[in-house]
Amino acid sequence: MRLLVGLGNPGKAYAQTRHNAGVWVIERAAARWAIRLACRGTVQRGSGRLGSELIELASTLDFMNVTGPPLKGLLRDLRLAPEDLILIHDDLDLEPGRLRIKQAGGHGGHNGIKSVIEALGTPQFVRLKIGVGRPAIRQDSADYVLETLINDEMEVFEPCLERAVDALECLIHRGVETAMNQFNVREGKESGEL
């Protein structure tokens, strides 16, 4: 079984903010794979299959900065190891709409990832990063990721979210290396060219 978790913040006030990019991907995956998501406490979850692989989708475990402890509890309840986790989240260092798959690594200043690493005691899990770009000069990063996207910006993210679900399918069926080679490139570039 694989656990796919989209990071975000709960509630309508945060639903359309950049910080909820991970949640958007989980919602798209659930729709494509016909998995019903249901609220269970602070978690929206659903189980299903992707081909022969059992998967659990989850999002909005708690507020971003304290995601780690409930995520650790979910892994324990499912009897999964951190290596069975694919975490989907926003990334300021990638231009809007760009994807990046990474195996392990640090938190890069992302407080949600920091919370997960601290709670699990290891960085050994796969991440699917969704580029949201950098804030304007003198704009606080926290304010930027918590801004509601306008329609023009959502048009950039729409195709990215579909590609992110494609990337998850590739990760699950073909492994991390293949998925990195296929999706860690700029759209329109040849494979291997960054």
QUIPE-V522996 format. One record per run of one state. SS is the DSSP state (H for helix, E for strand, - for the rest). FROM is the first residue (numbers start at 1). LEN is the number of residues. If there is no record, write none. Layout:
SS	FROM	LEN
SS	FROM	LEN
This chain:
-	1	1
E	2	5
-	7	5
H	12	3
-	15	2
E	17	1
H	18	15
-	33	5
E	38	3
-	41	2
E	43	8
-	51	2
E	53	7
-	60	4
H	64	15
-	79	3
H	82	3
E	85	7
-	92	7
E	99	5
-	104	7
H	111	10
-	121	5
E	126	6
-	132	9
H	141	5
-	146	2
E	148	1
-	149	2
H	151	24
-	175	1
H	176	8
-	184	11
